[in-house]
Amino acid sequence: MALEVTDNNFEKLVGSEQPLVVDFWAEWCGPCRMIGPIVEKLAERYEGQVTIGKMDIEANPDTVNHFGIRTIPTLIFFRNGQVVDKVVGVVPESVLVQKIEALMR
């Protein structure tokens, strides 16, 4: 299951040694609901290797504003606290798998 990422726990998660993927989403967002099950599936698949979480943009304005999130869903890929990749919009599961695999190298 994808971890709930918030303004309060973001710094701790992004600063850990394990790579992090954050899905920025909102309850009312149709495309977010389309990609949500894929994110959940990948969270289970990569458990222990990559932290995969979801951040509700309405409940966490600080992090959302910091990264300039204007379109959702947006997935940002972090390694060693740095942004290394980003996906905006709904993409096939295979694209996310490729990006996660690259993140783990």
N, C-alpha and C positions, 0 to 999 in steps of 0.2 A: 504494500500500500504506500502511496506517495505520502511523504511527510508534509505537514502543514508548516509552511515557511511564513514568518511574520517579520515585521520591523524589529521586534525584540530578539529573535533568534538568528536573524540573517547573518550578522557579523561572525557569530560563532560557527555557523555552518560553512560559510564561504572561507573562513580561515582554517578549516580543518585540512588534514592531509588528503582526505578522500575527495575526488572531484565532485562537483555539484552541478545539477541541472535544475533550473527553476522555471516552472510553467506559470507565467503571469496570466490570470484569468479572472472572469466574473461570472456570477450565477446566471445573469441575464444574457450572456453571450452564446449564441447558437454555435458558431465555430468552435468555441471553447468546449462545449458539450460534445462535439464531434471528436476532438482530439483527446479529451479527458480519459476515456477508457484505454487508449493507447499508452498514455503517460502512466496510468495505474499498472498496466501490464508490464511495461518496461521497468517500473520501480521494483516489481517483484523479481523480474528476470535478473536485474543487476544489483540486487540487495547485497550489501557487504562489499561491493566494488565501487559503486557510484551512488551518491545520495541524490535521489530524485524527489523533488518537492513541488508543491503548488502554492502560489501566493495570490490571495484574493486582492485585486487591485484597489477595491473600495475600502478595505479594512487596513491597508498598509501603504498610506500615501508617501511616507518618507522614502522607502526603497524604490517605489514606482517612480517618483519624481527624480531620484538620484540617477536612475538609468534611462530616464526620458521615455518611458513606455507610453506610447500613444495609440498603438494598435494591438488588439488581443485576438487570439492568443499570441504571445511572444514567449519563446523558450530561450533562455540564456544559459550557456555552458561555461562553467568556471573551473579553472585548475590553478592551484596555488594562489587563490584569492583574485585571480585576474580573469577577465572575460576573454575566452578563446574562440567562441562561436556564438551564433545567434540565428534563430529561425522565427520568422513572422508569418502567421497564418497557419492554415491546416496543411500538413504535408503527410505523405505516406509513412507508415511505420518504418519501412526500410530506410528512409532518409534519416530518421531519428536514430535507428540502430547504427548506421554508418557514423554518425556524429558522436554517439556515445562510445563506440569502439575506438574512434580516433582520440577521444578525450582520455581514454584509459592508457594510451601509449606513452 
